[in-house]
Amino acid sequence: MKNIIFDVDDTLYDLMEPFQKAHEELFADQTDANCEELFKASRTYSDEAFYMAIEGKIPNEDEFAYRIIKTYKDVGIDVKREQAKTFEERYRYHQNHIHVPKEIADILTMCQSDFEKIGVLTNGKVKNQGKKIQKLHLSNWFDQNTMFISDEIGAAKPDVQAFYKVQEAMQLKPEETWFIGDTFEVDVVGAKNAGWHVIWFNHRKRPMPEGNIVPDIEVQTAKELKKALQEI
């Protein structure tokens, strides 16, 4: 039997929902920019800020402000630090109400019975990601010792060490292990470099970057994801 490891953010729940609500409250009247495009940009800048913080280039507490300031600068809005802080407060408020959509919950339940081992590998701080894991009730599907947070294990995707640490802890064979994630540069590249198989859950319909690395399977909907998992 094969093993399945999931990303969390924007894979097991809709990460855009709290962003969209904060945007509508604070900046929607200042721009006609498409919210999903803003969200995609914020995800890119979020990853950028995350690695800058790891490398000591910015303080950890500036990560969120960095992504919001850069995102809105792209559409001509000069967001001040206090405004970015307010955005984060509203974002965190709405994030407290995140949930696993029914289609994804059904997939997780299926994976519990159809695959030998299932787990989670997510980038971020233990405090933030741990809260998300609780809010999403991921313990309904995953054991505590199969949910891995980069801050806790000392390596972050796409670093292959993050995947190797999960592989070692869960005693996985890479040729029998599949990773499911939404971010090409972090999830697909990292897992493929670690020798795992990958399903790219590209529900934001991003263009595939040029290069030699490609996912084993690309899907754009939960229905397609479920079908792909049934065929593995």
N, C-alpha and C positions, 0 to 999 in steps of 0.2 A: 504493500500500500504506500501511497505517496503522502507527503507532508505539505501543509499550507501555512505560510506566514503572511500576516496582513500588516500593511501600514494602517495608521489610524486617521490622521487629519485629511479630510476630504476624500477618504476611501470608505471608512465605516460610518461616516456621518457627513452632512452637508456643511462644510466649513464656511461657505459663503453666506449662510443665513444670518449669523450674528454680525458679519461685516456689512451686509446689505442694510440691516436694521439701523446700525450706527450711522452709516452713510446717509440714509434717508432722514435721520434726525438732525444731522449736523451740516452736511454739505450738498445735499441733492438740489437745493435751491440756488447753488452757485455754479453748477455745471450740468450740461446735458450729456456728459460722457456716459457710456453704457456701464452700468454697475458691474457686470460680469467681467468686462475688460479691466476695470479698476481693480477688481478682486484678483484677477490673474497677475496683474502687475504687482500687487501687494504681496502675493505669494513668492514672486521672484525676489523682491526686495527683502522679504522675510528670511528666505534662505541665505541671501547675501549678508544680512545683519547677523544671523545666527553664527555663520562661520567667522565673521569679523569679531564677534564677541569671544568666540573660542580662541581666536588668535590674539586677543587682547587689544585689538585695534579700536574697539568702542566698549564702554562699560555695559555690563549685562542689562542694567536698567534703561539703557537707551535703545535697545533692540526694537521695541514696538514703535517708538517715536520715529526712528529712522525709516521704517517701512512706510509709515503713514505720510511723513513729510515728502519722501521721494515719490510715492504713488501720486499724490495730488499735485506735486510740482510738474509732473508730466502733462497735466491737463490745465496748467496755468493758475493753480491755486497755491498761494503761499501760506502753508499751514505753520502756525507758530507752535512752539513746544507745549504751551499750555493747552492749545486746541488738540494737539496730538494726545496729550494726557487725558483730556475729556473723552476723546474718541476711544481710547483704550478702556476707560472706565465703563462706557456704554457697551463696548464690544464684550468686555468681561461679564457684564450683567446679562447680556443676551446669550452668552456662551454657557451660562448656568442652566439654560433651558434646552441644551442640545439633546438629541435622541438618535438612536439607530433607526433608520427608516425600516418599515416592515419588509420590503424586498431584500434588504441587506440582512435583517434578522433571520429571514427564512434561509438565506444562503449560509449564514453561520451555523444554524441548526443542522442543515444538510451536511456541512463540513464536519461537524462533531461526529456524525455517524459514518460518513463515507471515507474519511481520511485517517491515517494512523495517528498523526500528531498535528495539532494546529496551535498557532501562537501569534504574537504581536511584536512588531519592532517599530518604534516610533522615535523620532528626533525630538529633543526638547528637554526642559528642566523637569526634574522629578516632581516638584510642587505643581506646576501647571498641567503636565501630562497625567500625573496621578489623579488630579481632580477630574480630568476628562474621562479617564478610565472608570472612575466611580460614577460620574453623571450618566455615562453611557451604559452602565451596568454590564460591562464586558465580562465580569466574573460569571455571568450566566452561561458563557460559552468557553472562556479560557481560564485555566488554572493560574493562580498568582505567580507561580514560578515559570510560566511560559509567556509572560508579558514583560517586554524589555524596553527600557527607556535609555536613550543614548547617554544622558547625564549620569545615569547609574552604572552603566557598563563601561564607560570611559572611551567610547568611540561612537561617531555619528555617521549615518549614511551620507554620502556614498562610499565612505571609507570601508574597504572590504573587511576590516577588523570587526566592524559592528556585526556583519553577517557571520563571520567566523565565531564570534563569541556566542551568538545564538545557536549556531551549529554545534558548538562544543557543549553548551549547557543542555541542549535538548537531544544530543547524540543523533544528529541528522546526517544523512548522506546527501551531499550536494546534488547528485544526479537524480535524487528522488524528492527534491525539495523545490517548491514553487513559491515565489513571492508575488504578492498583489499590491500594487501601489499606483497612485495617480500622477506622481511627478517623475518625468522621464529622467532628468539629470541626477536626481537623488535616488529614486527607487529602481528604475530600470538599469541605469548604468552601474549602480552599486551591486545589485544582485547578480547581474550578468558577469561582472568582473570577479565575483566570488564563486562563480561556477554554478549558480542556481538557475533554474528556469524562471521566467517572468511572464505574468499577465499584466499588461499596462491597462489600467482602468482609466481610460482617457475620456471621461465623461464631460470634460471641459472642451473637448475637441481641439486640442492644441496640435499644431503641425509637428511632425516628427523631426527632430534635429538631424542634420546630415552627419554621417559617420558610419563606422563599421558595426556599432552596437545597435541591435534591434531587439525588441521584445519577441518572445516566442509566440505570444498571442496579444492582439490589441482588441479591446472591447470598449464600447461607448455607453452602454446601458447596463443596469443591474440584470435585466433579462438575458442579455448577451453574456454577462459574467457567469450567471448560473449555468447557462448552456455549456460554456467553455469548461467549467469545473466538472460538469457531469460527463464530459467527453475525455477528460484527462485520464 
